Amino acid sequence: MKFLDIKTPIVKASDYNFVGQKSNLVLDMCLNLNANTYIFGEMGKKYANPDLFNSNGISLYFQNYKHPMYTQINGNFLLNMSVIDLLFNEEPNSYDILMSGNKSKIN
């Protein structure tokens, strides 16, 4: 997280009593954790209720992730490796590479 400049604290869902299903469950998590933004994957559009989030002051983003290419030291580029591969191959540029081409759409 340090190398990717991620400062968001990590919590365990098992430490909370979140309730609901699908969009309502995510909303309950956001409310309990005092979130003001939530990033869904592209498929979240199929079940998210944007009006419910907006009425609770939570902005939504739907990310259509595009896997970036980067230099790997051993042969042809292998897609879908872990972030550890990225860090070992491109450490100082990892954050910029990871975020390249991954613009989130505001709802």
C-alpha positions as CSV (number, residue, x, y, z in Angstrom):
1,M,0.0,0.0,0.0
2,K,2.9,2.3,0.8
3,F,4.4,1.9,-2.7
4,L,1.0,2.6,-4.3
5,D,0.4,5.6,-2.0
6,I,-2.8,4.0,-0.6
7,K,-3.7,5.6,2.7
8,T,-7.1,4.1,3.1
9,P,-7.4,2.1,6.4
10,I,-8.1,-1.6,6.1
11,V,-11.0,-3.0,8.1
12,K,-12.5,-6.4,8.4
13,A,-16.2,-6.8,7.5
14,S,-16.4,-9.4,10.3
15,D,-15.8,-6.6,12.8
16,Y,-19.1,-5.0,11.8
17,N,-22.7,-6.2,11.6
18,F,-23.5,-5.0,8.1
19,V,-27.1,-5.8,6.9
20,G,-28.8,-6.0,3.6
21,Q,-28.3,-7.5,0.2
22,K,-26.7,-6.2,-3.0
23,S,-27.0,-2.4,-3.2
24,N,-28.5,-2.1,0.4
25,L,-25.6,-4.1,1.8
26,V,-23.0,-1.8,0.2
27,L,-24.9,1.2,1.3
28,D,-25.0,-0.1,4.9
29,M,-21.2,-0.6,4.7
30,C,-20.7,2.9,3.4
31,L,-22.9,4.5,6.1
32,N,-21.2,2.5,9.0
33,L,-17.8,3.4,7.7
34,N,-18.6,7.1,7.1
35,A,-17.8,6.8,3.4
36,N,-18.7,9.6,1.0
37,T,-17.7,7.8,-2.2
38,Y,-18.0,4.2,-3.4
39,I,-16.4,2.7,-6.4
40,F,-18.3,-0.2,-8.0
41,G,-17.0,-2.4,-10.8
42,E,-18.7,-2.0,-14.1
43,M,-21.1,-4.8,-13.3
44,G,-22.3,-2.8,-10.3
45,K,-24.6,-0.9,-12.6
46,K,-26.8,-4.1,-12.7
47,Y,-27.7,-3.9,-9.0
48,A,-26.7,-0.5,-7.6
49,N,-29.4,1.9,-6.7
50,P,-27.8,5.3,-7.4
51,D,-30.8,7.3,-6.0
52,L,-30.4,5.5,-2.6
53,F,-26.7,6.4,-2.4
54,N,-27.1,9.9,-3.6
55,S,-29.9,10.6,-1.1
56,N,-27.4,9.5,1.6
57,G,-24.7,11.8,0.4
58,I,-22.5,9.0,-1.2
59,S,-21.1,9.6,-4.7
60,L,-20.9,6.6,-6.9
61,Y,-18.3,5.7,-9.5
62,F,-18.5,2.8,-11.9
63,Q,-15.1,1.7,-13.0
64,N,-14.5,-0.1,-16.3
65,Y,-11.1,-1.5,-15.5
66,K,-8.6,-1.8,-18.4
67,H,-5.6,-3.9,-17.5
68,P,-2.4,-1.8,-18.2
69,M,0.6,-3.2,-20.0
70,Y,4.0,-2.6,-18.5
71,T,7.5,-3.9,-18.9
72,Q,8.1,-7.4,-17.5
73,I,11.6,-8.7,-17.4
74,N,10.9,-12.2,-18.6
75,G,9.7,-12.4,-22.2
76,N,6.2,-11.6,-23.5
77,F,3.8,-9.7,-21.4
78,L,1.6,-11.8,-19.2
79,L,-1.8,-10.4,-18.4
80,N,-3.6,-10.5,-15.1
81,M,-0.6,-10.9,-12.8
82,S,-0.8,-9.6,-9.3
83,V,0.2,-6.1,-8.3
84,I,3.3,-7.6,-6.8
85,D,4.5,-8.3,-10.4
86,L,3.9,-4.7,-11.3
87,L,5.7,-3.5,-8.2
88,F,8.8,-5.7,-8.9
89,N,8.9,-4.7,-12.5
90,E,8.0,-1.0,-12.4
91,E,8.1,0.1,-8.7
92,P,8.6,3.8,-9.1
93,N,5.9,4.0,-11.9
94,S,3.5,1.4,-10.5
95,Y,0.8,3.8,-9.3
96,D,0.7,5.7,-12.6
97,I,0.6,2.5,-14.6
98,L,-2.1,1.0,-12.5
99,M,-4.3,4.0,-12.9
100,S,-3.7,4.6,-16.6
101,G,-6.7,4.1,-18.8
102,N,-9.0,3.5,-15.8
103,K,-11.1,6.6,-15.6
104,S,-14.1,6.2,-13.4
105,K,-17.5,7.6,-14.4
106,I,-19.3,9.7,-12.0
107,N,-23.0,8.8,-11.6
